[in-house]
């Protein structure tokens, strides 16, 4: 494993220039990055977005909570799926 690389990544589906799914696809297409677990944490509730991310190699897809406690719980759940 490359010490300069992150141990895992968390993306938002709704990124400003490309979608989180497009970035996930780019990450998983490069051999150097394929081993990095990628979770998607987004406000997008569309089932198609979740489906394509999971099929594209995301370890988890969670919809953002609206409270601080929800955020803490979401991060614990997201990390448990991606570690």
N, CA, C and O atoms as a GROMACS GRO file, in nm:
protein
  332
    1UNK      N    1   0.083  -0.118   0.000
    1UNK     CA    2   0.000   0.000   0.000
    1UNK      C    3   0.088   0.125   0.000
    1UNK      O    4   0.194   0.126   0.062
    2UNK      N    5   0.045   0.226  -0.068
    2UNK     CA    6   0.118   0.350  -0.082
    2UNK      C    7   0.088   0.440   0.038
    2UNK      O    8  -0.027   0.479   0.060
    3UNK      N    9   0.191   0.474   0.116
    3UNK     CA   10   0.173   0.555   0.237
    3UNK      C   11   0.124   0.696   0.207
    3UNK      O   12   0.073   0.764   0.296
    4UNK      N   13   0.139   0.742   0.084
    4UNK     CA   14   0.095   0.876   0.049
    4UNK      C   15  -0.054   0.883   0.018
    4UNK      O   16  -0.110   0.992   0.005
    5UNK      N   17  -0.119   0.770   0.006
    5UNK     CA   18  -0.260   0.765  -0.030
    5UNK      C   19  -0.347   0.761   0.095
    5UNK      O   20  -0.303   0.712   0.200
    6UNK      N   21  -0.470   0.811   0.086
    6UNK     CA   22  -0.561   0.805   0.201
    6UNK      C   23  -0.606   0.661   0.227
    6UNK      O   24  -0.602   0.577   0.137
    7UNK      N   25  -0.647   0.633   0.349
    7UNK     CA   26  -0.695   0.499   0.384
    7UNK      C   27  -0.836   0.475   0.334
    7UNK      O   28  -0.875   0.361   0.310
    8UNK      N   29  -0.914   0.581   0.316
    8UNK     CA   30  -1.047   0.572   0.258
    8UNK      C   31  -1.090   0.712   0.213
    8UNK      O   32  -1.031   0.812   0.254
    9UNK      N   33  -1.194   0.716   0.130
    9UNK     CA   34  -1.246   0.843   0.078
    9UNK      C   35  -1.396   0.849   0.101
    9UNK      O   36  -1.465   0.747   0.100
   10UNK      N   37  -1.445   0.970   0.121
   10UNK     CA   38  -1.589   0.994   0.128
   10UNK      C   39  -1.621   1.102   0.025
   10UNK      O   40  -1.565   1.211   0.028
   11UNK      N   41  -1.712   1.067  -0.066
   11UNK     CA   42  -1.753   1.160  -0.172
   11UNK      C   43  -1.898   1.202  -0.153
   11UNK      O   44  -1.976   1.132  -0.089
   12UNK      N   45  -1.932   1.315  -0.208
   12UNK     CA   46  -2.072   1.357  -0.220
   12UNK      C   47  -2.113   1.327  -0.364
   12UNK      O   48  -2.034   1.346  -0.456
   13UNK      N   49  -2.234   1.282  -0.384
   13UNK     CA   50  -2.280   1.256  -0.520
   13UNK      C   51  -2.287   1.386  -0.599
   13UNK      O   52  -2.254   1.388  -0.718
   14UNK      N   53  -2.328   1.494  -0.535
   14UNK     CA   54  -2.351   1.622  -0.602
   14UNK      C   55  -2.230   1.713  -0.593
   14UNK      O   56  -2.233   1.813  -0.522
   15UNK      N   57  -2.125   1.678  -0.664
   15UNK     CA   58  -2.006   1.763  -0.671
   15UNK      C   59  -2.027   1.869  -0.779
   15UNK      O   60  -2.106   1.847  -0.871
   16UNK      N   61  -1.957   1.982  -0.771
   16UNK     CA   62  -1.984   2.093  -0.864
   16UNK      C   63  -1.943   2.071  -1.010
   16UNK      O   64  -2.011   2.121  -1.100
   17UNK      N   65  -1.836   1.999  -1.037
   17UNK     CA   66  -1.790   1.987  -1.176
   17UNK      C   67  -1.825   1.852  -1.235
   17UNK      O   68  -1.874   1.844  -1.347
   18UNK      N   69  -1.800   1.746  -1.161
   18UNK     CA   70  -1.841   1.612  -1.204
   18UNK      C   71  -1.918   1.548  -1.088
   18UNK      O   72  -1.905   1.591  -0.974
   19UNK      N   73  -1.997   1.449  -1.118
   19UNK     CA   74  -2.073   1.385  -1.010
   19UNK      C   75  -1.980   1.295  -0.928
   19UNK      O   76  -1.873   1.256  -0.974
   20UNK      N   77  -2.024   1.265  -0.807
   20UNK     CA   78  -1.950   1.172  -0.724
   20UNK      C   79  -1.935   1.037  -0.791
   20UNK      O   80  -1.833   0.970  -0.775
   21UNK      N   81  -2.037   0.997  -0.866
   21UNK     CA   82  -2.030   0.870  -0.939
   21UNK      C   83  -1.921   0.875  -1.045
   21UNK      O   84  -1.846   0.778  -1.061
   22UNK      N   85  -1.910   0.985  -1.117
   22UNK     CA   86  -1.804   0.998  -1.218
   22UNK      C   87  -1.666   0.994  -1.152
   22UNK      O   88  -1.574   0.931  -1.205
   23UNK      N   89  -1.652   1.060  -1.038
   23UNK     CA   90  -1.524   1.057  -0.968
   23UNK      C   91  -1.494   0.917  -0.915
   23UNK      O   92  -1.381   0.870  -0.923
   24UNK      N   93  -1.595   0.852  -0.861
   24UNK     CA   94  -1.580   0.713  -0.816
   24UNK      C   95  -1.533   0.625  -0.930
   24UNK      O   96  -1.443   0.543  -0.912
   25UNK      N   97  -1.592   0.640  -1.046
   25UNK     CA   98  -1.554   0.562  -1.164
   25UNK      C   99  -1.408   0.588  -1.202
   25UNK      O  100  -1.335   0.494  -1.235
   26UNK      N  101  -1.366   0.712  -1.195
   26UNK     CA  102  -1.226   0.747  -1.226
   26UNK      C  103  -1.132   0.684  -1.123
   26UNK      O  104  -1.027   0.630  -1.159
   27UNK      N  105  -1.168   0.690  -0.996
   27UNK     CA  106  -1.084   0.633  -0.890
   27UNK      C  107  -1.069   0.483  -0.911
   27UNK      O  108  -0.958   0.430  -0.906
   28UNK      N  109  -1.180   0.414  -0.934
   28UNK     CA  110  -1.178   0.269  -0.947
   28UNK      C  111  -1.114   0.223  -1.078
   28UNK      O  112  -1.080   0.105  -1.092
   29UNK      N  113  -1.098   0.312  -1.175
   29UNK     CA  114  -1.037   0.276  -1.302
   29UNK      C  115  -0.885   0.274  -1.295
   29UNK      O  116  -0.819   0.216  -1.382
   30UNK      N  117  -0.828   0.335  -1.192
   30UNK     CA  118  -0.682   0.341  -1.179
   30UNK      C  119  -0.634   0.238  -1.077
   30UNK      O  120  -0.678   0.237  -0.962
   31UNK      N  121  -0.547   0.154  -1.121
   31UNK     CA  122  -0.496   0.045  -1.037
   31UNK      C  123  -0.438   0.094  -0.904
   31UNK      O  124  -0.454   0.028  -0.801
   32UNK      N  125  -0.373   0.208  -0.907
   32UNK     CA  126  -0.312   0.262  -0.784
   32UNK      C  127  -0.416   0.294  -0.677
   32UNK      O  128  -0.385   0.288  -0.558
   33UNK      N  129  -0.538   0.328  -0.718
   33UNK     CA  130  -0.640   0.372  -0.624
   33UNK      C  131  -0.751   0.270  -0.598
   33UNK      O  132  -0.834   0.291  -0.509
   34UNK      N  133  -0.754   0.162  -0.673
   34UNK     CA  134  -0.865   0.066  -0.665
   34UNK      C  135  -0.887   0.010  -0.526
   34UNK      O  136  -1.001  -0.019  -0.490
   35UNK      N  137  -0.784  -0.004  -0.448
   35UNK     CA  138  -0.795  -0.065  -0.315
   35UNK      C  139  -0.853   0.030  -0.210
   35UNK      O  140  -0.890  -0.014  -0.101
   36UNK      N  141  -0.862   0.158  -0.240
   36UNK     CA  142  -0.910   0.255  -0.142
   36UNK      C  143  -1.063   0.245  -0.131
   36UNK      O  144  -1.133   0.263  -0.231
   37UNK      N  145  -1.116   0.216  -0.012
   37UNK     CA  146  -1.261   0.214   0.004
   37UNK      C  147  -1.319   0.354  -0.014
   37UNK      O  148  -1.267   0.451   0.039
   38UNK      N  149  -1.426   0.362  -0.090
   38UNK     CA  150  -1.491   0.490  -0.119
   38UNK      C  151  -1.636   0.482  -0.075
   38UNK      O  152  -1.713   0.399  -0.125
   39UNK      N  153  -1.674   0.570   0.017
   39UNK     CA  154  -1.814   0.582   0.058
   39UNK      C  155  -1.873   0.707  -0.004
   39UNK      O  156  -1.802   0.803  -0.032
   40UNK      N  157  -2.003   0.705  -0.027
   40UNK     CA  158  -2.073   0.821  -0.081
   40UNK      C  159  -2.173   0.869   0.024
   40UNK      O  160  -2.256   0.792   0.071
   41UNK      N  161  -2.164   0.996   0.059
   41UNK     CA  162  -2.249   1.058   0.160
   41UNK      C  163  -2.310   1.180   0.094
   41UNK      O  164  -2.240   1.278   0.068
   42UNK      N  165  -2.440   1.176   0.066
   42UNK     CA  166  -2.498   1.277  -0.019
   42UNK      C  167  -2.640   1.312   0.023
   42UNK      O  168  -2.705   1.238   0.097
   43UNK      N  169  -2.687   1.427  -0.025
   43UNK     CA  170  -2.827   1.462  -0.003
   43UNK      C  171  -2.917   1.409  -0.114
   43UNK      O  172  -3.038   1.429  -0.110
   44UNK      N  173  -2.859   1.343  -0.212
   44UNK     CA  174  -2.936   1.284  -0.322
   44UNK      C  175  -3.010   1.160  -0.272
   44UNK      O  176  -2.948   1.066  -0.223
   45UNK      N  177  -3.142   1.161  -0.286
   45UNK     CA  178  -3.225   1.049  -0.240
   45UNK      C  179  -3.270   0.959  -0.354
   45UNK      O  180  -3.349   0.867  -0.333
   46UNK      N  181  -3.220   0.984  -0.474
   46UNK     CA  182  -3.262   0.906  -0.589
   46UNK      C  183  -3.205   0.764  -0.582
   46UNK      O  184  -3.084   0.747  -0.574
   47UNK      N  185  -3.291   0.662  -0.585
   47UNK     CA  186  -3.243   0.524  -0.579
   47UNK      C  187  -3.142   0.491  -0.689
   47UNK      O  188  -3.050   0.413  -0.666
   48UNK      N  189  -3.158   0.551  -0.807
   48UNK     CA  190  -3.064   0.526  -0.917
   48UNK      C  191  -2.922   0.570  -0.879
   48UNK      O  192  -2.826   0.501  -0.913
   49UNK      N  193  -2.909   0.682  -0.810
   49UNK     CA  194  -2.776   0.730  -0.769
   49UNK      C  195  -2.711   0.631  -0.674
   49UNK      O  196  -2.593   0.598  -0.689
   50UNK      N  197  -2.787   0.584  -0.576
   50UNK     CA  198  -2.735   0.485  -0.481
   50UNK      C  199  -2.695   0.358  -0.553
   50UNK      O  200  -2.587   0.304  -0.530
   51UNK      N  201  -2.782   0.310  -0.641
   51UNK     CA  202  -2.756   0.186  -0.714
   51UNK      C  203  -2.630   0.195  -0.799
   51UNK      O  204  -2.546   0.105  -0.797
   52UNK      N  205  -2.615   0.305  -0.874
   52UNK     CA  206  -2.498   0.315  -0.962
   52UNK      C  207  -2.369   0.329  -0.883
   52UNK      O  208  -2.266   0.278  -0.925
   53UNK      N  209  -2.373   0.396  -0.768
   53UNK     CA  210  -2.252   0.409  -0.686
   53UNK      C  211  -2.212   0.275  -0.627
   53UNK      O  212  -2.094   0.239  -0.630
   54UNK      N  213  -2.308   0.201  -0.574
   54UNK     CA  214  -2.275   0.070  -0.517
   54UNK      C  215  -2.226  -0.026  -0.624
   54UNK      O  216  -2.132  -0.101  -0.602
   55UNK      N  217  -2.289  -0.023  -0.741
   55UNK     CA  218  -2.243  -0.108  -0.851
   55UNK      C  219  -2.107  -0.062  -0.904
   55UNK      O  220  -2.031  -0.143  -0.957
   56UNK      N  221  -2.077   0.067  -0.889
   56UNK     CA  222  -1.951   0.122  -0.936
   56UNK      C  223  -1.835   0.102  -0.840
   56UNK      O  224  -1.722   0.142  -0.870
   57UNK      N  225  -1.861   0.041  -0.725
   57UNK     CA  226  -1.752   0.010  -0.634
   57UNK      C  227  -1.754   0.082  -0.500
   57UNK      O  228  -1.663   0.063  -0.420
   58UNK      N  229  -1.855   0.165  -0.474
   58UNK     CA  230  -1.863   0.231  -0.343
   58UNK      C  231  -1.891   0.125  -0.236
   58UNK      O  232  -1.966   0.031  -0.260
   59UNK      N  233  -1.831   0.143  -0.120
   59UNK     CA  234  -1.854   0.048  -0.010
   59UNK      C  235  -1.985   0.078   0.062
   59UNK      O  236  -2.040  -0.008   0.130
   60UNK      N  237  -2.035   0.200   0.047
   60UNK     CA  238  -2.162   0.239   0.109
   60UNK      C  239  -2.214   0.366   0.044
   60UNK      O  240  -2.138   0.443  -0.014
   61UNK      N  241  -2.344   0.387   0.056
   61UNK     CA  242  -2.408   0.510   0.009
   61UNK      C  243  -2.509   0.549   0.116
   61UNK      O  244  -2.604   0.475   0.141
   62UNK      N  245  -2.490   0.664   0.178
   62UNK     CA  246  -2.582   0.712   0.280
   62UNK      C  247  -2.634   0.850   0.244
   62UNK      O  248  -2.563   0.933   0.188
   63UNK      N  249  -2.760   0.873   0.277
   63UNK     CA  250  -2.820   1.004   0.259
   63UNK      C  251  -2.792   1.087   0.383
   63UNK      O  252  -2.804   1.038   0.495
   64UNK      N  253  -2.756   1.213   0.364
   64UNK     CA  254  -2.717   1.301   0.474
   64UNK      C  255  -2.832   1.322   0.572
   64UNK      O  256  -2.947   1.340   0.533
   65UNK      N  257  -2.796   1.321   0.699
   65UNK     CA  258  -2.890   1.354   0.806
   65UNK      C  259  -2.893   1.505   0.824
   65UNK      O  260  -2.804   1.576   0.778
   66UNK      N  261  -2.995   1.552   0.890
   66UNK     CA  262  -3.011   1.697   0.908
   66UNK      C  263  -2.975   1.745   1.049
   66UNK      O  264  -2.993   1.862   1.080
   67UNK      N  265  -2.925   1.656   1.133
   67UNK     CA  266  -2.889   1.694   1.270
   67UNK      C  267  -2.744   1.655   1.299
   67UNK      O  268  -2.686   1.572   1.230
   68UNK      N  269  -2.688   1.717   1.401
   68UNK     CA  270  -2.550   1.686   1.440
   68UNK      C  271  -2.540   1.541   1.488
   68UNK      O  272  -2.445   1.471   1.453
   69UNK      N  273  -2.636   1.495   1.567
   69UNK     CA  274  -2.633   1.356   1.614
   69UNK      C  275  -2.649   1.261   1.495
   69UNK      O  276  -2.584   1.157   1.491
   70UNK      N  277  -2.734   1.297   1.400
   70UNK     CA  278  -2.750   1.216   1.280
   70UNK      C  279  -2.620   1.207   1.202
   70UNK      O  280  -2.586   1.100   1.150
   71UNK      N  281  -2.548   1.317   1.193
   71UNK     CA  282  -2.418   1.319   1.124
   71UNK      C  283  -2.320   1.225   1.193
   71UNK      O  284  -2.251   1.148   1.127
   72UNK      N  285  -2.313   1.230   1.325
   72UNK     CA  286  -2.224   1.141   1.399
   72UNK      C  287  -2.260   0.995   1.373
   72UNK      O  288  -2.172   0.912   1.348
   73UNK      N  289  -2.388   0.964   1.379
   73UNK     CA  290  -2.432   0.827   1.355
   73UNK      C  291  -2.402   0.784   1.212
   73UNK      O  292  -2.359   0.671   1.187
   74UNK      N  293  -2.424   0.876   1.117
   74UNK     CA  294  -2.398   0.845   0.976
   74UNK      C  295  -2.251   0.815   0.952
   74UNK      O  296  -2.218   0.721   0.880
   75UNK      N  297  -2.162   0.895   1.013
   75UNK     CA  298  -2.019   0.874   0.993
   75UNK      C  299  -1.975   0.741   1.052
   75UNK      O  300  -1.893   0.671   0.992
   76UNK      N  301  -2.027   0.705   1.168
   76UNK     CA  302  -1.995   0.575   1.227
   76UNK      C  303  -2.040   0.462   1.135
   76UNK      O  304  -1.966   0.366   1.113
   77UNK      N  305  -2.160   0.473   1.082
   77UNK     CA  306  -2.213   0.370   0.993
   77UNK      C  307  -2.133   0.365   0.863
   77UNK      O  308  -2.098   0.257   0.816
   78UNK      N  309  -2.105   0.480   0.806
   78UNK     CA  310  -2.029   0.486   0.680
   78UNK      C  311  -1.891   0.424   0.698
   78UNK      O  312  -1.847   0.344   0.615
   79UNK      N  313  -1.823   0.460   0.806
   79UNK     CA  314  -1.690   0.406   0.830
   79UNK      C  315  -1.694   0.256   0.860
   79UNK      O  316  -1.603   0.182   0.822
   80UNK      N  317  -1.799   0.210   0.927
   80UNK     CA  318  -1.809   0.066   0.955
   80UNK      C  319  -1.825  -0.015   0.826
   80UNK      O  320  -1.781  -0.130   0.819
   81UNK      N  321  -1.887   0.043   0.725
   81UNK     CA  322  -1.903  -0.025   0.596
   81UNK      C  323  -1.776  -0.018   0.511
   81UNK      O  324  -1.756  -0.101   0.423
   82UNK      N  325  -1.693   0.081   0.538
   82UNK     CA  326  -1.580   0.106   0.450
   82UNK      C  327  -1.444   0.070   0.510
   82UNK      O  328  -1.341   0.096   0.448
   83UNK      N  329  -1.442   0.013   0.627
   83UNK     CA  330  -1.312  -0.024   0.686
   83UNK      C  331  -1.289  -0.172   0.678
   83UNK      O  332  -1.186  -0.221   0.723
   0.00000   0.00000   0.00000
